[in-house]
Amino acid sequence: MSSDTLEISGSFRKRLLDSPVYYSFVRNPTAMASAAVLASFILSSALAPWLAPFDPWDQTQFDIMDSEIPPAGSDGADGRFLLGTDAMGRDMLSTILYGTGISIVIGVFATILQAAIGVTVGLAAGYFGGRLDSFLMRIADIQLSFTTLMVAIIILAVFQTTVGPRFHEDFAVMIIILVIGVAEWPQYARTVRACVLGEKKKEYVDAARVIGLGPTRILYRHILPNTFSPLLVISTVQVANAIITEAALSFLGLGMPVTKPSLGALIRNGFEFIFSGAWWITAFPAVVLVVLILSINLLGDWLRDVLNPRLYEK
Amino acid sequence: MALLSIRNLEVVFPLRTGTIPAIQDVSYDLEEGERIGIVGESGAGKSVSAFAILNLVSQPGYLSSGSIVFEGQEISNADDETMRRIRGNKISMIFQDPMMTLNPVLTISTQMEETLLAHTRMTREAARSIAIEKLRAVQIPSPEKRLEQYPHELSGGMRQRIVIAISLLTDPRIIIADEPTTALDVTIQAEILELLLALCNDYRMGLILITHDLGVVSQISQRILVMYAGRIIEQGNTREVIASPAHPYTRGLVGALPEMTRPGRRLNQIPGTMPSLQSIPTGCPFHDRCSHVTDLCRSHRPDLVSGSRRAVACHHPLTG
């Protein structure tokens, strides 16, 4: 698509400040709080290389002698490690900062992949209808009948055993994005298709055809923007879902490797030590994961209420 | 040679219950710069005949026979690529409801530039300046500001002006206006009609005006086609047809104009409704609503008999 639609013109700021979305946002404490939490997570994980006291991916930076040091405030705490260390002597704070970044990246990119596949399929199915529609939507049904976790477990298990652990470490992020992206596209396809079925009967589509535009242009430039509000809402849910799925996979040992842990991998990592008293290795990443998911979901809830005017009356 | 020449056009809709002829045997010519009006009730086939010209009849309808010659080229069976070059470029269309025809989520500039870029290779800046020029042509004040706005920020009359400006972008030879003023209030309606008339004269564009409002047709078009149940039943010079309608249906329409009734009296109306296209009666389709009906009308369908510039499909045309 051309760049001019994304161009932020002088009036864009004004338009944003005047919009009902912004109006509702500044009057909704839940939305503001969750946006603030989410923003701080994103920011701190993006700035992790500068914020974190240690580099958890660099094995030379931690010492096995520092292992299982409890967080500040408990007996035997070490001033260097605010949230304590894990069994390998890694600083929990640094590991969580880096891990949150990995989780968010996986969540966002898996969702983008889902959207790319799902939107294309949904647009085509809804607009052209007929056999193409039946064919594409049956594929979506089949895809949905396998749960994401099942598909992911099979693919990742096969992948790990065939390519070996070294290769897996290097490409784990991409593979997980690919697996979650492919497993969940029908959500988008169904939503977009339903919207297109409603939109394509409208006169502006006739008008676009009368203007002499081709189907691709009509679909992506005219119909797609009209389906953005439901897409935005399911996107928030899907990002949260993808992060949870990744955490679950990592918890099962199929996701991110221990050397580059995501939040899920951290939880699993500490789970072995939870009964030996080292609760912090599991607890802190778990809290971060829960708060992250909660803030995304609350933001999604608010967005759904704002973008669906029929809910205003309630 | 006429600019647009339509011969024996037939559009059918195959449905589960049978094949429905939406329009049958429609023939007319449009000269360069000529303005014609197509009049008829809802479901008479006015819009379908317009969409058929652009080969955009909605599914499952299709053009089953007839020919459409535009600028000497047969386009009734042209492929999509050829049609796309004609649509919005040489023949453009204006719809009834300007709220519905403008895309609610795109700015006016995006929608206008889109149209130009779809037909001609040019820069965005060039497209923008043409857009501004056309917005001036439809008398929109401060067009630069309007370009940055969304349809919902504009009034109904303004939106319809913008729709007209969009249809003018590529300097088309013909504009098809499908009930362009129905969704507007009366004062705006008059302005828009005047504007259309002026633009047609300035740019020497042909106009096919589709409406159910004889008043609108009489203001703009030089020639009038009256459609009933998918066929043209009368055509001729607008003034003549309205002054002395030859078909009883046309007379009924003219008589139904509020101007034809004295204040305080009930408005005249034609009894009954148009037959469903699924069960068009034998003989003249109008026979069961006609006050001049004879046995001949019930058994034989009258053909469109043309005089010099006047044609009527009636066994017993009215005179005077």
Interface residues (C-beta under 8 A of the other chain):
Chain A: S2 D4 T5 S9 S11 K202 E203 Y204 D206 A207 A208 R209 V210 I211 G212 L213 G214 R217 R221 H222 P225 N226 F228
Chain B: L54 L56 M83 R84 R85 I86 R87 G88 N89 S92 M93 F95 Q96 D97 M100 T101 L102 N103 P104 V105 L106 T110 E114 T115 A118 H119 R124 E148 V163 I166
